Amino acid sequence: MFSIKNESTGQGAAEYILLFGGVIVIAIAALLIYRTYFNNSQTGLNASEDIKDVRNLMNSS
């Protein structure tokens, strides 16, 4: 007799879906934190000016 209580064939797939969903949520949260951190004007980071400084330092030595 078939018992739904003992059915576990889809358990592995469900665990993978939850795992990938968790990874996606963590990645989105990391991107949001990254974006707010670097968009903050208090950091003093400016990619275009920083790369110019790096190129000038490399060319001067």
C-alpha positions, 0 to 999 in steps of 0.5 A: 500500500502506498503511503504519502507519509513515507514518500521522500523521492522529491526531497533532494530536488526540494533541498537543491531549490532551497539551497539555490534560493538561499544563494540567490538571496545572499547574492542580492543582499551582498549586491545591495550592501555593496552598492550602498557602500560605494554610493555613499559620498563619505567613502571618498571613492571615485573609480574614474579618478582612482584609475587615473591616479593609478595610471599616473603612478605606474607611468611615473616610476 
